Amino acid sequence: MSAGVWLTAIWICVLVFPGIPTGGQAGGFEGVITVNETSEGAVTTQRFYFKGEKLRLDDGENGFTVWDARHQGGFYADPEDKSYTVMSSSERNLPDVKSAFEQLTVTKTGKSEKIGGHACEVYLATDTSDGSTSEFCLAKGLSNAALYAMIGGGPGGAGFPAWVHELTKDGGFPLRTVDRDKHGKEESRSEATQIESKRLDESVFAPPVGFKRIEAR
């Protein structure tokens, strides 16, 4: 598994448990971040909607996921069959976070950039099992707890290395990520193309009217 994949899994899951210290309140940003991901010549657009402890992620394939970190639950809406599937943190398919820590190293490069008008610091993650890398530029104050709870895991807060807290504190969000294989060949990249700070109506995070409710199994 590439460094980029592991890094994404860790980013999303680390705040699902209140016992994991994050060094700051990650709930100040309200608005929309649009991210374009390019892989094998195909471009996918994702949109992250943040409000309080809620997150909506439009995955670029018409469906969208909503997660509420406070209530540890959410749903996936599927426009194709006009349904939404509700779920809780105990019903998610979880990455093996502990294994990820064992094979992933993250270092701060000392470089900084500005993307979409926001300053970000460059980090390099390396997967020691296959030599793949992920370079990402981290901005602060642009996410919330729900982002990390989307596929929340069960590490319980123990044994988290210092770099995990560094990445997630103060609402860390990667404005650009470039994944490369062990030979340095670029495999994929994602970059924030628009960052909008604005008020969002609660209806953005509600199931669409008329959609059938399905319980996750």
C-alpha positions as CSV (number, residue, x, y, z in Angstrom):
1,M,0.0,0.0,0.0
2,S,1.4,3.4,-1.0
3,A,2.4,6.1,1.5
4,G,-0.3,8.3,0.1
5,V,-3.0,5.8,0.8
6,W,-1.8,5.1,4.3
7,L,-1.5,8.8,5.0
8,T,-5.1,9.5,3.9
9,A,-6.4,6.7,6.1
10,I,-4.6,8.0,9.1
11,W,-5.7,11.6,8.4
12,I,-9.3,10.6,8.3
13,C,-9.4,8.3,11.3
14,V,-7.3,9.8,14.0
15,L,-9.9,12.2,15.6
16,V,-12.7,9.7,15.9
17,F,-11.8,9.1,19.5
18,P,-12.0,12.0,22.0
19,G,-9.0,10.6,23.9
20,I,-6.6,11.4,21.1
21,P,-5.1,14.8,21.8
22,T,-4.9,17.1,18.7
23,G,-3.3,20.2,20.2
24,G,-6.1,22.5,19.2
25,Q,-9.7,23.0,18.3
26,A,-10.2,21.8,14.7
27,G,-13.7,23.2,14.2
28,G,-13.3,26.8,13.3
29,F,-13.5,26.6,9.5
30,E,-16.9,26.8,7.9
31,G,-17.1,26.6,4.1
32,V,-16.2,24.5,1.0
33,I,-12.9,23.2,-0.3
34,T,-12.8,21.9,-3.8
35,V,-10.0,19.4,-4.6
36,N,-9.0,18.0,-8.0
37,E,-7.4,14.6,-8.0
38,T,-5.5,13.4,-11.1
39,S,-4.6,9.7,-11.5
40,E,-3.7,7.8,-14.7
41,G,-4.9,10.8,-16.8
42,A,-8.3,10.9,-15.2
43,V,-9.4,13.9,-13.1
44,T,-11.9,13.6,-10.3
45,T,-13.3,16.6,-8.4
46,Q,-14.1,16.3,-4.7
47,R,-15.8,18.8,-2.5
48,F,-15.4,19.0,1.3
49,Y,-18.2,20.9,3.2
50,F,-17.3,21.8,6.8
51,K,-19.6,23.2,9.5
52,G,-19.0,22.8,13.2
53,E,-18.3,19.1,13.7
54,K,-20.0,18.0,10.5
55,L,-18.5,17.2,7.1
56,R,-20.0,16.4,3.7
57,L,-17.8,14.9,1.1
58,D,-19.0,14.8,-2.5
59,D,-16.9,12.0,-4.0
60,G,-17.0,13.1,-7.7
61,E,-19.4,10.2,-8.6
62,N,-22.7,11.9,-7.8
63,G,-23.0,10.3,-4.4
64,F,-22.0,12.0,-1.1
65,T,-21.1,11.1,2.4
66,V,-22.0,13.1,5.6
67,W,-20.3,12.5,9.0
68,D,-21.1,14.1,12.3
69,A,-18.2,13.7,14.7
70,R,-20.2,14.7,17.8
71,H,-22.8,12.0,17.3
72,Q,-20.3,9.5,15.8
73,G,-22.6,8.7,12.9
74,G,-23.5,9.7,9.3
75,F,-24.8,8.4,6.0
76,Y,-24.0,7.8,2.4
77,A,-26.5,9.2,-0.2
78,D,-26.9,7.4,-3.5
79,P,-28.8,9.5,-6.1
80,E,-28.9,6.5,-8.5
81,D,-31.4,4.6,-6.4
82,K,-32.6,7.5,-4.3
83,S,-31.5,6.0,-1.0
84,Y,-29.2,6.9,1.9
85,T,-27.5,4.4,4.1
86,V,-27.0,5.4,7.8
87,M,-23.9,4.2,9.7
88,S,-22.1,4.6,13.0
89,S,-18.3,4.6,13.8
90,S,-18.6,0.9,14.8
91,E,-19.9,0.0,11.3
92,R,-17.1,1.4,9.2
93,N,-14.6,-0.7,7.3
94,L,-11.4,0.4,9.1
95,P,-7.8,0.6,8.1
96,D,-5.1,-1.1,10.2
97,V,-3.7,2.2,11.7
98,K,-1.1,0.5,13.9
99,S,0.4,-1.3,11.0
100,A,0.5,2.0,9.1
101,F,2.5,3.6,11.8
102,E,5.0,0.8,11.7
103,Q,5.8,1.3,8.0
104,L,5.2,5.1,7.5
105,T,7.7,7.9,8.4
106,V,6.8,11.5,8.1
107,T,9.3,14.4,8.0
108,K,9.0,18.2,7.8
109,T,11.0,19.5,4.8
110,G,11.3,23.1,6.0
111,K,9.7,24.3,2.8
112,S,6.5,26.4,2.7
113,E,4.2,27.5,-0.1
114,K,1.0,29.3,-0.7
115,I,-1.9,27.5,-2.4
116,G,-5.3,29.1,-2.9
117,G,-4.2,32.1,-0.9
118,H,-3.4,29.9,2.2
119,A,0.1,29.3,3.5
120,C,1.1,25.6,3.9
121,E,4.1,23.7,5.0
122,V,5.6,20.8,3.0
123,Y,6.0,17.3,4.5
124,L,7.3,14.1,3.1
125,A,5.8,10.7,4.0
126,T,7.7,7.5,3.1
127,D,6.4,4.0,3.1
128,T,9.3,1.9,4.3
129,S,7.7,-1.3,3.0
130,D,7.8,-0.4,-0.7
131,G,9.7,3.0,-0.9
132,S,6.7,4.9,-2.2
133,T,6.4,8.5,-1.1
134,S,3.8,11.2,-0.6
135,E,4.7,14.9,-0.5
136,F,2.0,17.1,0.9
137,C,1.5,20.8,1.8
138,L,-0.4,21.2,5.0
139,A,-2.4,24.2,5.9
140,K,-3.9,24.9,9.3
141,G,-7.4,25.9,10.3
142,L,-9.1,24.4,7.3
143,S,-10.9,21.2,8.6
144,N,-12.7,19.8,11.6
145,A,-13.0,16.6,13.7
146,A,-15.5,15.1,11.2
147,L,-12.8,14.8,8.5
148,Y,-10.8,12.5,10.6
149,A,-13.8,10.4,11.7
150,M,-15.0,9.6,8.2
151,I,-13.5,6.1,8.3
152,G,-12.8,6.2,12.0
153,G,-10.7,3.5,13.6
154,G,-10.0,2.1,17.0
155,P,-6.5,3.0,18.1
156,G,-7.7,4.3,21.4
157,G,-5.1,7.2,21.4
158,A,-2.2,5.1,22.7
159,G,1.1,4.9,20.9
160,F,0.4,7.7,18.4
161,P,3.8,9.2,17.2
162,A,4.5,12.9,17.4
163,W,4.0,13.5,13.7
164,V,0.3,12.4,13.9
165,H,-0.4,15.1,16.4
166,E,1.6,17.6,14.3
167,L,-0.5,16.9,11.2
168,T,-3.9,16.9,12.8
169,K,-3.6,19.8,15.3
170,D,-5.2,23.1,14.5
171,G,-7.4,21.8,11.7
172,G,-4.7,20.5,9.4
173,F,-5.7,20.0,5.8
174,P,-3.5,18.9,2.8
175,L,-3.9,21.5,0.0
176,R,-1.7,19.5,-2.3
177,T,-0.6,15.9,-2.3
178,V,1.7,14.2,-4.8
179,D,2.2,10.4,-4.6
180,R,5.2,8.8,-6.2
181,D,6.4,5.2,-6.5
182,K,9.8,4.0,-5.2
183,H,11.5,5.2,-8.5
184,G,10.1,8.7,-8.0
185,K,7.5,8.4,-10.8
186,E,4.4,10.4,-10.1
187,E,1.4,8.1,-9.6
188,S,-1.3,10.7,-8.6
189,R,-1.8,14.2,-7.3
190,S,-4.5,16.2,-5.7
191,E,-4.7,19.9,-5.2
192,A,-7.2,22.3,-3.7
193,T,-8.5,24.6,-6.5
194,Q,-10.9,26.6,-4.5
195,I,-11.3,27.5,-0.8
196,E,-14.5,29.3,0.1
197,S,-15.1,30.4,3.7
198,K,-18.9,30.9,4.0
199,R,-21.9,30.0,6.0
200,L,-23.5,26.7,5.1
201,D,-27.2,25.8,5.7
202,E,-27.9,22.7,7.8
203,S,-29.8,21.2,4.9
204,V,-26.4,20.6,3.2
205,F,-25.7,17.9,5.8
206,A,-29.2,16.4,5.7
207,P,-30.5,13.4,3.7
208,P,-32.1,14.5,0.4
209,V,-35.9,14.8,0.7
210,G,-37.7,11.7,-0.7
211,F,-34.7,9.4,-0.4
212,K,-35.3,5.9,1.2
213,R,-33.5,5.2,4.5
214,I,-31.4,2.0,4.7
215,E,-29.7,0.7,7.8
216,A,-26.1,-0.4,7.5
217,R,-25.4,-4.1,8.1
